């Protein structure tokens, strides 16, 4: 079976079980949080190592500079698109206030 089919089946089964069991499954929230944290702990070093290996495999410094420049331009372009589209990305500082409270001045 193809991977995307298995992912869709898992997604559908998870949604069905979530609808059947409901909020009572919150007793295993700690297990889910630990799982997500462990995945994050693995993903960040793997991405960093892939970037380092990829950059070191480019032998020519001029080519590395061109790739780095294009990467920075794409990153900045994506940020501009996000900024102009009005994406309300507000860093979480631990408070329970939402973005609407900050914009209205009720801080």
MIKOLBA-677911 format. One line per 4 residues: number of its first residue (from 1); for each residue x, y, z of N, C-alpha, C, CB. Coordinates in steps of 0.2 Angstrom, whole numbers, plus 5000, padded with zeros to 4 digits. Last residue first. Glycine has a CB too. Example, Ala and Ser with C-alpha at 12.3 -4.5 7.8 and 13.67 -1.06 7.14 Angstrom:
2
2> 5064/4989/5035/5068/4995/5036/5064/5000/5039/5070/4997/5029; 5066/4972/5039/5062/4978/5039/5066/4984/5039/5057/4978/5045
This chain:
107
107> 4980/5229/5135/4986/5225/5137/4986/5224/5144/4992/5227/5135; 4971/5235/5124/4969/5232/5131/4974/5227/5133/4962/5229/5130; 4974/5238/5111/4977/5242/5116/4975/5240/5123/4976/5249/5116; 4970/5231/5101/4965/5236/5103/4968/5240/5109/4959/5232/5105
103> 4981/5222/5099/4979/5227/5094/4975/5233/5096/4976/5224/5087; 4980/5214/5110/4986/5218/5109/4984/5224/5104/4991/5214/5106; 4967/5208/5108/4968/5212/5114/4974/5217/5113/4970/5208/5120; 4970/5200/5097/4965/5206/5097/4965/5210/5103/4958/5203/5097
99> 4979/5190/5100/4981/5196/5096/4976/5202/5096/4982/5193/5089; 4975/5187/5118/4976/5185/5111/4978/5191/5107/4969/5183/5108; 4983/5182/5133/4980/5187/5129/4981/5185/5122/4983/5194/5130; 4990/5175/5142/4984/5172/5139/4980/5177/5135/4979/5169/5144
95> 5008/5174/5140/5002/5177/5143/4996/5174/5139/5002/5185/5142; 5019/5169/5135/5016/5165/5141/5010/5168/5143/5022/5166/5146; 5022/5174/5123/5026/5176/5128/5023/5174/5135/5026/5184/5129; 5022/5169/5107/5019/5167/5113/5024/5169/5119/5017/5160/5113
91> 5022/5181/5093/5026/5176/5098/5022/5175/5104/5033/5179/5099; 5010/5181/5081/5012/5184/5087/5016/5179/5091/5006/5188/5091; 5005/5183/5065/5010/5179/5069/5012/5183/5075/5015/5176/5065; 4993/5184/5056/4994/5187/5063/4998/5183/5067/4987/5187/5066
87> 4996/5190/5040/4996/5184/5044/4997/5186/5051/5001/5179/5042; 4994/5199/5030/4991/5200/5036/4991/5194/5041/4984/5203/5035; 5001/5199/5018/4995/5195/5018/4991/5196/5025/4996/5188/5017; 5013/5205/5021/5008/5209/5017/5001/5205/5017/5010/5210/5010
83> 5020/5195/5028/5018/5202/5031/5013/5205/5028/5024/5206/5031; 5021/5185/5019/5017/5184/5025/5015/5190/5028/5021/5179/5030; 5029/5191/5009/5022/5189/5007/5018/5188/5014/5022/5182/5003; 5040/5193/5017/5036/5199/5014/5029/5197/5013/5040/5202/5008
79> 5044/5180/5019/5042/5184/5025/5038/5190/5023/5048/5187/5029; 5047/5176/5006/5042/5173/5010/5039/5177/5016/5044/5166/5012; 5058/5184/5004/5052/5185/5000/5046/5182/5003/5053/5182/4993; 5067/5179/5013/5065/5186/5014/5058/5187/5010/5070/5191/5012
75> 5069/5167/5008/5066/5167/5015/5064/5174/5016/5072/5166/5020; 5074/5170/4995/5068/5166/4996/5065/5167/5003/5069/5159/4994; 5086/5176/4999/5081/5180/4995/5074/5176/4996/5083/5181/4988; 5092/5165/5005/5091/5171/5009/5085/5175/5006/5097/5176/5011
71> 5094/5157/4994/5090/5155/5000/5088/5161/5004/5094/5150/5004; 5102/5164/4986/5095/5163/4984/5091/5161/4990/5096/5157/4979; 5114/5164/4994/5110/5171/4992/5103/5169/4990/5114/5174/4987; 5117/5151/4994/5115/5154/5001/5112/5161/4999/5122/5156/5005
67> 5120/5149/4981/5114/5145/4984/5112/5148/4990/5117/5138/4986; 5131/5158/4980/5125/5159/4976/5119/5155/4979/5126/5156/4968; 5140/5152/4989/5137/5159/4990/5131/5160/4986/5143/5164/4988; 5142/5140/4982/5139/5140/4989/5136/5147/4991/5144/5138/4995
63> 5148/5144/4971/5142/5141/4970/5138/5141/4977/5143/5134/4968; 5160/5149/4977/5155/5154/4973/5149/5151/4972/5158/5155/4966; 5166/5138/4982/5163/5143/4987/5159/5148/4983/5169/5147/4990; 5163/5121/4978/5165/5128/4975/5162/5133/4980/5162/5129/4968
59> 5158/5110/4984/5165/5111/4985/5167/5118/4983/5169/5107/4980; 5145/5105/4994/5146/5110/4988/5154/5112/4989/5141/5116/4988; 5146/5099/5005/5146/5095/4999/5147/5099/4993/5140/5090/4998; 5143/5108/5015/5150/5106/5014/5151/5101/5008/5152/5101/5021
55> 5129/5109/5014/5133/5115/5012/5141/5113/5011/5133/5120/5018; 5125/5096/5017/5123/5099/5011/5128/5105/5009/5116/5101/5010; 5129/5095/5030/5132/5091/5026/5131/5093/5018/5129/5084/5027; 5122/5106/5036/5129/5106/5036/5132/5102/5031/5131/5104/5043
51> 5109/5101/5034/5111/5108/5031/5118/5108/5031/5108/5114/5035; 5109/5090/5041/5108/5089/5034/5110/5096/5030/5100/5088/5032; 5110/5095/5054/5116/5090/5051/5115/5090/5043/5115/5083/5054; 5098/5102/5055/5104/5105/5056/5110/5101/5052/5106/5107/5063
47> 5089/5091/5054/5089/5096/5049/5095/5100/5049/5083/5101/5051; 5093/5084/5066/5093/5081/5059/5093/5086/5054/5088/5076/5058; 5091/5093/5077/5098/5091/5075/5098/5087/5068/5100/5086/5080; 5076/5093/5075/5080/5099/5074/5088/5097/5073/5080/5103/5081
43> 5071/5080/5077/5070/5084/5070/5075/5089/5070/5063/5086/5069; 5072/5076/5090/5076/5073/5085/5076/5077/5078/5072/5066/5083; 5065/5085/5097/5071/5084/5099/5075/5080/5094/5072/5080/5106; 5052/5083/5091/5056/5089/5090/5063/5089/5092/5052/5095/5094
39> 5050/5070/5096/5050/5071/5089/5054/5078/5088/5043/5071/5085; 5049/5073/5110/5054/5069/5107/5055/5069/5100/5053/5061/5109; 5037/5081/5110/5044/5084/5112/5049/5080/5109/5044/5085/5119; 5028/5072/5106/5029/5077/5101/5036/5081/5103/5023/5083/5102
35> 5028/5063/5117/5030/5060/5110/5031/5066/5105/5024/5057/5107; 5024/5071/5127/5031/5068/5127/5033/5066/5120/5031/5062/5132; 5011/5073/5123/5016/5079/5124/5023/5076/5124/5015/5083/5130; 5006/5061/5124/5006/5064/5118/5011/5070/5118/4999/5067/5116
31> 5007/5058/5138/5010/5054/5133/5011/5057/5126/5007/5047/5132; 4999/5068/5143/5006/5068/5144/5010/5064/5140/5007/5066/5152; 4986/5064/5139/4989/5070/5136/4996/5070/5137/4986/5076/5138; 4978/5054/5144/4984/5052/5141/4988/5058/5137/4984/5046/5136
27> 4966/5061/5148/4971/5058/5153/4977/5055/5150/4967/5052/5156; 4959/5064/5137/4964/5069/5139/4968/5066/5145/4960/5075/5142; 4949/5056/5133/4955/5054/5131/4961/5059/5134/4956/5053/5124; 4937/5063/5135/4939/5058/5141/4946/5056/5139/4934/5053/5142
23> 4933/5070/5124/4937/5073/5129/4940/5069/5134/4934/5079/5132; 4931/5056/5113/4929/5063/5115/4934/5065/5120/4923/5063/5118; 4928/5043/5107/4931/5044/5114/4929/5051/5117/4938/5042/5114; 4923/5047/5094/4920/5042/5098/4922/5043/5105/4922/5035/5096
19> 4932/5056/5089/4924/5058/5089/4921/5053/5094/4921/5058/5082; 4944/5049/5089/4943/5055/5093/4936/5057/5094/4946/5061/5089; 4941/5039/5080/4942/5037/5087/4941/5044/5091/4949/5034/5088; 4940/5047/5068/4934/5043/5071/4935/5041/5078/4934/5036/5067
15> 4953/5052/5068/4947/5057/5068/4941/5053/5071/4945/5060/5061; 4960/5041/5066/4961/5045/5072/4956/5050/5073/4968/5049/5071; 4956/5036/5054/4955/5032/5060/4955/5036/5066/4959/5026/5060; 4960/5046/5046/4953/5045/5046/4952/5041/5053/4950/5041/5040
11> 4974/5045/5047/4971/5051/5049/4963/5050/5050/4972/5057/5043; 4976/5032/5043/4978/5034/5050/4974/5040/5052/4985/5035/5050; 4972/5034/5029/4969/5029/5033/4970/5031/5041/4971/5022/5032; 4982/5043/5025/4975/5045/5025/4971/5041/5029/4972/5045/5018
7> 4994/5035/5027/4993/5042/5031/4986/5044/5031/4997/5047/5028; 4991/5025/5017/4992/5024/5024/4991/5030/5029/4998/5020/5026; 4992/5033/5006/4985/5030/5008/4985/5028/5015/4984/5024/5003; 5005/5037/5006/5000/5042/5007/4993/5039/5008/4999/5047/5000
3> 5012/5025/5004/5012/5029/5010/5007/5034/5011/5019/5032/5010; 5002/5011/4996/5006/5017/4996/5006/5021/5003/5004/5022/4990; 5004/4994/5000/5000/5000/5000/5004/5006/5000/4995/5000/5006
